[in-house]
Amino acid sequence: MPEPDPYENPKEAVAPTGAGGAMDLAMSEAETLERGGTGRPRSLWSDAWHQLRRNPVFLVSALLIVFLVLIAIWPQILTGADPLRCDLSKSQQGSAPGHPFGYDTQGCDVYTRTVHGARASITVGVCATLGAALLGSLLGGLAGFFGGWWDALLSRIADVFFGIPVVLGGLVFLSVVTSSTVWPVVGFIVLLGWPQIARIARGSVITAKQHDYVQAARALGAGSGRMLLRHVGPNAVAPVIVVATIALGTYIALEATLSFLGVGLRPPTVSWGIDISNAAPQIRNAPHMLLWPAGALSVTVLAFIMLGDAVRDALDPKLR
């Protein structure tokens, strides 16, 4: 009786058991791992999340940021004291029971003010980042997608803002503002921060709209709005998220710098920059006044920069 030909009935074909079969099995397992075990290829965001979960830098920075946000919203988690309650008889005294960070020049508890100072800094950083990211993404995305005179006009306006020194601009702009709230500082940072986001969004949109799927959507009759919202925008937003995350830490440092110079946040607002400014003249006599708010500021800025670096590495396959 003749042997059956496996090529006549593929279902009865037997997989090779030699080196070729082992190689096919390994390739199949690798493909399954690449798809995350779900049978479907990972998207950019799911693949980035897969990478972030395995990155210790992301985990440490994310946990630290969550802790900072919690104490910014509910400082009562760590202290129930009033940061504006001071006792001049304890001016510049060191650590004491119940007051581990000592007292400042006005006799205020440094620990309580350091905890409550997170609210102003986090609020300025988050609000300024959201404002700059939304405004810059909108203007830069439209300029990159439509081009022409709109692109040229936006580029020249952005160049003007790039030429303004940040600290000098803050001294001029905020010196005429009498409000002690965070919103003038947020508005100033958004005013000078959107051009950077706009330039990143413009370049990302120009790259995305050259892809074949965008050209295919255009050939099928999709309108400009649909292509921008459904095809170009989602595939161009990753660089903007990376830059905005890193910029958030920079904006927190900028707020502290402006408050240190006396044109940012003003008393009675509790801010790390204000406390650093008050402690600077007494750094030799009472270094603890400067150490704790400056340390909290440095850790916060470092956490957001580390988070931005981790997100950048996860969203950019070239860096893996």
Salt bridges, closest charged atoms under 4 A:
GLU31 OE2 - ARG35 NH2 2.57
ASP47 OD1 - ARG42 NH1 3.57
ASP47 OD2 - ARG320 NH1 2.50
ASP109 OD2 - HIS99 ND1 3.52
ASP151 OD1 - ARG202 NE 2.61
ASP159 OD2 - ARG156 NH2 2.99
ASP159 OD1 - ARG199 NH2 2.92
ASP275 OD1 - ARG113 NH2 2.91
ASP309 OD1 - ARG312 NH1 3.76
ASP313 OD1 - ARG312 NE 3.44
